[in-house]
Amino acid sequence: MKKPQYLILVCNSYRVAGDAQGACNKKGATSLLQYIAEEASDRGLDVVVTTTACLNVCSQGPVVVVQPNNFWYGGVTGEDVIDEILDALENDECCEKYSIAD
Ligand code: FES
């Protein structure tokens, strides 16, 4: 198989036992998935978008991580934020405005 250039992880608050119930899920992270996938595709970015269990930075959610770059974003609340993150990713750069990691 051909590996994608980027893996975009969207926290959806899954717990080891039970349903998704954490901060990112409650703040609407699930609704971002389709937009990220479609917008990345429209831009010609080679990405796979998937969801995750809690990433342990709930207070900064919704949280999105881009690998292999290890870009961690918080406050990803809507399409306008995604657009800025993807703008930076088109240049293989971190969008510092929403970065929550050093
Ligand atoms: S629920 Fe997303 S970081 Fe914890």
Residues whose N, C-alpha, C, O or C-beta is under 5 A from the ligand:
A	BS01	FES	C11 S13 G22 A23 C24 C54 L55 N56 V57 C58 G61 V63
